[in-house]
Amino acid sequence: MDTHLMIGVAVMFGLIGIAASRDLLRRLREQQPQLVPVKVEHPDSRAARQDR
């Protein structure tokens, strides 16, 4: 086969792979549950509040 044809085929497969991975990552991001921040208190601050 011609070298230019092989390079063209490789570039096309690369572009198809990039487009497919972006679409897949976008779909996976939509399915992830939204993270909610959790408040964490240190034991030292809790003991200081009970002393008041």
C-alpha positions in Angstrom: 0.0 0.0 0.0 1.0 3.6 -0.4 2.7 5.3 2.5 0.4 8.4 2.3 -2.7 6.2 2.3 -1.5 4.3 5.5 -0.8 7.6 7.2 -4.2 8.9 6.3 -5.9 5.8 7.6 -3.9 6.0 10.9 -4.9 9.7 11.3 -8.6 8.9 10.6 -8.6 6.0 13.1 -7.0 8.4 15.7 -9.6 11.0 15.1 -12.4 8.5 15.4 -10.8 7.2 18.7 -10.6 10.7 20.1 -14.2 11.5 19.3 -15.4 8.1 20.7 -13.5 8.6 24.0 -14.8 12.1 24.4 -18.3 10.9 23.9 -17.8 8.0 26.3 -16.3 10.2 29.0 -19.1 12.7 28.7 -21.7 10.0 29.2 -19.9 8.5 32.2 -19.7 12.0 33.8 -23.4 12.4 33.5 -24.0 9.0 35.2 -21.8 9.8 38.2 -23.6 10.7 41.4 -23.0 14.3 42.5 -20.7 14.6 45.5 -21.8 16.4 48.6 -19.3 17.9 51.0 -19.3 16.4 54.5 -18.5 18.5 57.5 -15.8 16.9 59.7 -15.1 18.2 63.2 -11.9 17.5 65.0 -12.2 15.9 68.5 -10.3 18.8 70.1 -12.8 21.4 68.9 -15.7 19.3 70.1 -14.2 19.0 73.6 -13.6 22.8 73.7 -17.3 23.4 72.9 -18.5 21.1 75.7 -16.3 23.0 78.2 -18.2 26.3 77.5 
